[in-house]
Amino acid sequence: MNSIPCVIMRGGTSRGPFIRMKDLPSDQAQQADILLSLMGSGHALQIDGIGGGDPLTSKVAIVERSSHPDADVDYLFAQVDVVNKRVDFNPNCGNMLSAVGPYAIETGLVEPQDGTTVVKVHNLNTQRLIECHVPTPGKQVQYEGSVTISGVPGSAAGIQLSFLDIMGSKTGQLLPTGNACDDIEGVEVSCIDAATPIMLLRAESVGLTGHEAPAELDNNAPLLTRLETLRREAGRRMGMGDVSQSVLPKVVLISEAEAASHTLNVRYFVPHRCHKAIAVTGAMAVAAAINVPGSVANHMAIITQKLSAGQLLSQITLEHPSGSIELTAEYRQQNAFDLARVSLIRTARKIMSGQIFYTSPPKEVGHHAIETVD
């Protein structure tokens, strides 16, 4: 039986194996074969591998030294389907990225500094750069700490992630349709591409309060059908073609936040189920949308007096089903269309390291778009 070195880590609200690119074949289809085997895909419990039977625990991070002049390491994210033998290398995962810095230091790809080590990551899924500020007192990765994040029990050391120049990550434009607000079948939506493409709309425009539990939304078949119809048309208008077999763009419903200190309340779809929290990339896209004049999110923030007309909001807190997430947006020359970086705090933990075994590849596999949960 074949084996490769592996470190299993939790990154944010996700978990999975971290593997060196040099230990995998160069052909991506062959990479997919190996990932399907080691995760145990093809069974609801992934009983023959290390996957946890859930999209949040069926993720893989592939890391290697980078040839990019401004990066230390390359990071390729892979979402491995639980039941179907499919792997998607197209989306990004900001939660798994939380552990890329610690992994790079632990495996000798980056030399640690005393205090804090900044690991510069080149994300191969989006061709964007991320700075990971990893606490390394005494030149050792620190995992224990007092930082808590919604969706993860206990506390850990905080890792700051700063995503650079996230606008147009997939389509090349912050506003792929050319408009801050579009009308699709009588519903006002904003199509935004920042870290990930999203279609954003008010929950009330589809008959919701926006505070429904994910399970309630998942069981609302007419709602899911309606959202999918709007999503497919949004994808077409965004220049993404037929998105019926793609996870992008994602759908975000927004409503007024319950807490006075929070900016907006969100329900994030992935794309046919409601996320129990919100993806890091999705949160960044919403943060960008809030500052785009005329967008659905901008309009709601002004109505709820969380934002003044013409103002750029730098500190943003989004409510979601599991709690909240805080982000900091930095703009060049106070220009809403020149977003320099978005930063947030995540945590990570090393769970185990060793050799992971995989079987010979099955006869029929693929690496097509599947639902991705960040």
Stockholm file with secondary structure:
# STOCKHOLM 1.0

chainA/1-374         MNSIPCVIMRGGTSRGPFIRMKDLPSDQAQQADILLSLMGSGHALQIDGIGGGDPLTSKVAIVERSSHPDADVDYLFAQVDVVNKRVDFNPNCGNMLSAVGPYAIETGLVEPQDGTTVVKVHNLNTQRLIECHVPTPGKQVQYEGSVTISGVPGSAAGIQLSFLDIMGSKTGQLLPTGNACDDIEGVEVSCIDAATPIMLLRAESVGLTGHEAPAELDNNAPLLTRLETLRREAGRRMGMGDVSQSVLPKVVLISEAEAASHTLNVRYFVPHRCHKAIAVTGAMAVAAAINVPGSVANHMAIITQKLSAGQLLSQITLEHPSGSIELTAEYRQQNAFDLARVSLIRTARKIMSGQIFYTSPPKEVGHHAIETVD
#=GR chainA/1-374 SS CEEEEEEEEEETTEEEEEEEGGGSCSSHHHHHHHHHHHHTTTSTTCTTSSCCSSGGGSEEEEEEECCSTTCSEEEEEEEECSSSSBEECSSCCHHHHTTHHHHHHHTTSSCCCSEEEEEEEEETTTTEEEEEEEEEGGGSCCCCCSBCCTTSCSCBCCEEEEEESCBTTTTSSSSTTSCSSEEETTEEEEEEEBSSEEEEEEGGGGTCCSCCCHHHHHTCHHHHHHHHHHHHHHHHHTTCCCCTTCCCSEEEEEECCSSTTCCEEEEEESSSSBCSSCCHHHHHHHHHHHTSTTSHHHHHHHHTTSSCTTCCCCEEEEEETTEEEEEEEEEGGGCTTCEEEEEEEECEEEEEEEEEEECCCCSSCBCCCCCCCC
#=GC SS_cons         CEEEEEEEEEETTEEEEEEEGGGSCSSHHHHHHHHHHHHTTTSTTCTTSSCCSSGGGSEEEEEEECCSTTCSEEEEEEEECSSSSBEECSSCCHHHHTTHHHHHHHTTSSCCCSEEEEEEEEETTTTEEEEEEEEEGGGSCCCCCSBCCTTSCSCBCCEEEEEESCBTTTTSSSSTTSCSSEEETTEEEEEEEBSSEEEEEEGGGGTCCSCCCHHHHHTCHHHHHHHHHHHHHHHHHTTCCCCTTCCCSEEEEEECCSSTTCCEEEEEESSSSBCSSCCHHHHHHHHHHHTSTTSHHHHHHHHTTSSCTTCCCCEEEEEETTEEEEEEEEEGGGCTTCEEEEEEEECEEEEEEEEEEECCCCSSCBCCCCCCCC
//
